[in-house]
């Protein structure tokens, strides 16, 4: 399997597409200083190589109604592979879980939930602990306000070509 070597134009294309996945090829080509045809070829290559996994819409959830965002630090009782696998199998089934990170430090996982309210969150956590998923303890951090949320990664800063 050959790995596509990315150059600064590829990074710029990815940078622009993550900001606006609905941009036309002509607009994209103009932003990255390419003609439309080579730009389209590059986008198709980036898709084929898995650098672009898909496209989605960013939903303004506040317009839909009130929600609760909770970050949860989880520590497992045991740290065998089977314990991590059991926990992941359980949390993968929770639709309200939108992020799960295995982390270093005093905790094993950092989870991000978006629920309708605190009762729904508590039900989820009670269900996870009752299911014998291996949770030793968890700490919850309710988000009061999110003054900065960026849906894109600063690709041109991280990968300057």
N, C-alpha and C positions, 0 to 999 in steps of 0.2 A: 504494500500500500504506500503510495507516494503522498507526501504531505505538501500541500500548496504553500509556497513561500509567499508571505504577504509583504507588499511594499506600502509606501506611504499613501498611494492612491486607493489601495484596498482598504486601509484603515480609515481613510476619509470617507469612502463609500459606506462602510459599516457605521461610522459615526453619524453620518447624515441619515441613514436608513433607520437607526434606532430612535432618532428624534422625530422622524416622520416616515412611517412605513408605507404611506399612501402617495408619496411623492412620485411624480411622473419620471420616467427615465430621462426625458429631455431636461427637466429641472435638476435632477440629480447630476446629470452629466455637466451641466453648467456650474453647479456648486463645486464639483471636484476638478473642473478644468479639463474635461475630456469631451470628445465628440460622442453622440448618443450610442452609436453602434459598439465601439469598444467598451463603453460603460456597461451596456447591457450584457456583453460577453462576460465581463468581470463579475457582475451581480449573479449571473447564472452559475459561474464557477464557484463563487462563494456559497451559493445555495447547495450545489452538488457536493461540495466538500464539507458541508455541515457547519460552516461558520454562521450561516443564517438558518435558524431552526424553524422559523415561522413568523407570522405577522399577527398582531392582535390589536384590539382597540383598548385605549385607556379609558376606563369608566369613571365618571365623577360620582362616586358612591354617595356623597353628601346630598346630591340632587335626588337620590332615590329614597333617602330616609336616614334615620339615625342608626349608627352601628357602634360597636365597641372594638377597639384594637387592643390586644394584650400580648406582651412579650412574656414568655415563660422560660425560666431556667429549670432544667430537669437534670437530676442526678439519678443514675441507675444503681440498684443494690449491688449488682455484680457486673463485671466487665469482660465477660467472655464474648466471643463472636456471636454465639447463640442468643445472648442477652440483648445485644445491639440489634440483631435481626428481628427478634420478637417485638421489641419496642417499635422499630421502623415499620414492621408489618401492621401493627395496630394503628399508628398515627397516620399512615398512608391512607387509611379508610376515612379519616376525618376531613370532610370537605371544608370546614372552617379553618383548617390549618393551611396557611398559604406559604409559609417558609419553615424549613427545618435545617438547622446547621449543627454539625458535630463540631464542638469547640474545645479549645484548650482552657486550662485554668481549673477552677473549683467545681465546675459543672460539666456535664457531658453534652447536653444539647441546649440550643437556644431556639425556641419555637415562636412563631408569630401567628396569632389567631385573629380573625375578624369574625365577630359574632353579632347577633342582634342585640344582645344585652349581657349583663353580668351573670344572670341566671343560666343562660345558654352556655356560657363559658364554664361555669362551675359544674354543670351537668356533664360536659365533655371531660373535664378533669376527673370527676368522680368516676365516670365510666372507665377512663383509662387506668385509674388506680385499682378499681374493682376487677378489671379484666386480667389482673396479674401480668401486667406488661413489664414488670421489673422496676417500676418507679420507686425510688427510695424517698425522695423529697422533691418538691418543686416550689418555686417562688414566682409570683405573678407581678407583673408591672403593667398597670393600666395606663394607656396613652391618654393624656388629657388634651394634648394639642400636638400637631405635627407641622411646625413652621417651615421645615424644609424636607421635601420628599422628592427625590430626583429619580425619574424612571429610566434614566440612561447612565451609562458608565463613561467616564472621560477617556475614551479610547485614544484620542490623539495625544493626551498627556501621558497615558500609561505606556503607549507603544509608539513613541516618536520614531519615524523611519527616516 
